[in-house]
Amino acid sequence: DVENVSDIYIKDRREAILSVIKNKGSASIKDISTLIRNVSEKTIQRELLSLIEAGMVLKKGERRWSTYSIV
């Protein structure tokens, strides 16, 4: 099933994003995109939004000055 494969990718991406934020304490989308290859900043932004909605990540600041930290 194709859906399962993309679910695995999404899960891995979110795990990778979370581990970058954990390691750095807080991180910008730029920080994350330089550490996670082959994922666009747009995709990282979408993943961060869903992590925020899930209550796992906090956003501070506006637009390109935004940083993200673990709740």
Backbone torsions as a table, in degrees:
resi	resn	phi	psi	omega
1	ASP	NA	125.7	-176.3
2	VAL	-63.5	-39.1	-178.4
3	GLU	-56.9	-41.5	-179.4
4	ASN	-59.7	-39.7	179.4
5	VAL	-62.4	-47.2	-179.8
6	SER	-67.3	-32.6	175.4
7	ASP	-61.0	-40.4	179.5
8	ILE	-64.6	-44.4	178.0
9	TYR	-58.8	-46.0	-179.6
10	ILE	-61.0	-45.1	-179.8
11	LYS	-60.1	-46.7	178.9
12	ASP	-61.8	-42.3	178.8
13	ARG	-60.5	-46.7	-179.9
14	ARG	-63.6	-42.2	177.1
15	GLU	-59.3	-44.2	-179.4
16	ALA	-63.1	-45.1	179.0
17	ILE	-61.2	-47.1	179.6
18	LEU	-60.7	-39.2	-177.5
19	SER	-71.3	-34.3	175.0
20	VAL	-61.0	-47.7	-178.8
21	ILE	-63.0	-43.6	178.7
22	LYS	-59.1	-46.2	-177.3
23	ASN	-65.4	-38.0	-176.8
24	LYS	-89.6	-14.5	-175.3
25	GLY	88.9	-50.6	168.0
26	SER	-152.9	154.1	-173.5
27	ALA	-148.3	150.0	173.4
28	SER	-92.9	169.5	176.8
29	ILE	-60.4	-39.4	176.8
30	LYS	-57.6	-48.5	178.3
31	ASP	-54.2	-47.7	-175.6
32	ILE	-66.6	-43.3	-175.5
33	SER	-69.9	-25.4	176.8
34	THR	-75.6	-24.6	-179.2
35	LEU	-93.3	-27.3	178.8
36	ILE	-107.4	105.8	-177.8
37	ARG	-75.9	159.4	174.1
38	ASN	63.0	20.4	174.9
39	VAL	-129.2	126.4	-177.8
40	SER	-72.3	158.8	177.5
41	GLU	-61.9	-35.1	177.0
42	LYS	-59.3	-45.0	179.9
43	THR	-65.0	-42.8	177.7
44	ILE	-60.2	-42.7	178.5
45	GLN	-59.1	-45.1	178.2
46	ARG	-62.5	-43.4	179.3
47	GLU	-62.5	-42.4	178.9
48	LEU	-61.6	-41.5	178.1
49	LEU	-59.0	-43.3	-179.8
50	SER	-71.4	-30.4	175.1
51	LEU	-68.9	-34.5	176.0
52	ILE	-66.2	-46.5	178.8
53	GLU	-60.8	-33.0	179.7
54	ALA	-78.3	-4.6	178.2
55	GLY	77.7	21.1	-177.5
56	MET	-99.2	-23.6	-175.5
57	VAL	-130.6	143.6	175.6
58	LEU	-107.8	139.6	176.8
59	LYS	-107.1	133.4	174.4
60	LYS	-122.0	141.1	176.4
61	GLY	86.1	174.8	-176.0
62	GLU	-118.3	149.0	173.9
63	ARG	46.3	-125.3	-174.2
64	ARG	-74.4	-7.4	177.2
65	TRP	-93.6	4.0	-179.8
66	SER	-65.0	137.6	169.6
67	THR	-126.3	155.9	-174.9
68	TYR	-123.6	138.2	178.0
69	SER	-137.2	164.0	-179.7
70	ILE	-78.1	137.7	179.7
71	VAL	-66.8	NA	NA
